[in-house]
């Protein structure tokens, strides 16, 4: 079974779902010959327009990616949390002075920066990211829900494949069974209403540059 979608230039297709072989034991290497264990975190090039992502080394190789080196985590200053009656605060970042983005972990595999977009009906991902999830074995035929028409900001209508995202993690919050939709390869990663509406309220604290999620339904 293959995922397909429509674009202004016609239709395009995602690679068919195939059985993913089990993880094998043993070291894997990057192009320089450096060896990594199965669970070592590496920068993995999956040919996504958003650039390399962080994955366990064996998962990267299994998905057809290229290891670019060891994942590096710079030391972040510790900010003492403020007491809260239940609201969750997640740090935001801005790309080129534009909208607010938040790191989102998809299906316990890929972590990518999503633009917070309350005007988007669903969590939207470009086709190359969906294809990467298929190769990683975290998106299966049973997750596909069919095609649905969506109205874009310019008023045009676009048909898009929809699917169930098994889990989305934002900060320490994990939601399961979130509806996702597929955009063209050059589309953006949008954190839309299928995620945001699962909370009683949400807001952006511009002063602290935090996404505030309050009261999960």
Buried (B, 14 or more C-beta within 10 A) or exposed (E): EEBEBBBEEEEBEBEEBEEBEEEEEEEBEBEEEEEBEBEBBBBBBBEBEBEBBBBBBBBBBBBBBBBBBBBEEEEEEEEEEEEEEEBBBBEBEEEEEEBBBBBBBBBEBBEBBBBBBEEBBBBBBBBBBBBBBBBBBBBBEEBBEEBBEBEEEEEEEBBBBBBBBBBBBBBEBEBEEBBBBBBBBEBBBBBBBBBBEBBEEBEBEEEEEBBBBBEEE
